[in-house]
Amino acid sequence: MAITKLHEVHERRRSRNVGLGVVLGIFVVLMIGLTVVKVTVLDPSRMTQEVSQ
């Protein structure tokens, strides 16, 4: 027997879960972005110094 109508609590829980999923997704994208920026050498003169060592 299937439930035909969602209760108000289920609707609130779903919207909270979607919000939390969006926040976690933004956090993951931010961490990946920071990692890429940290690993990437942005200053070409610094790159030549690191290569010569």
Buried (B, 14 or more C-beta within 10 A) or exposed (E): EEEEEEEEEEEEEEEEEEEEEEEEEEEEEEEEEEEEEEEEEEEEEEEEEEEEE
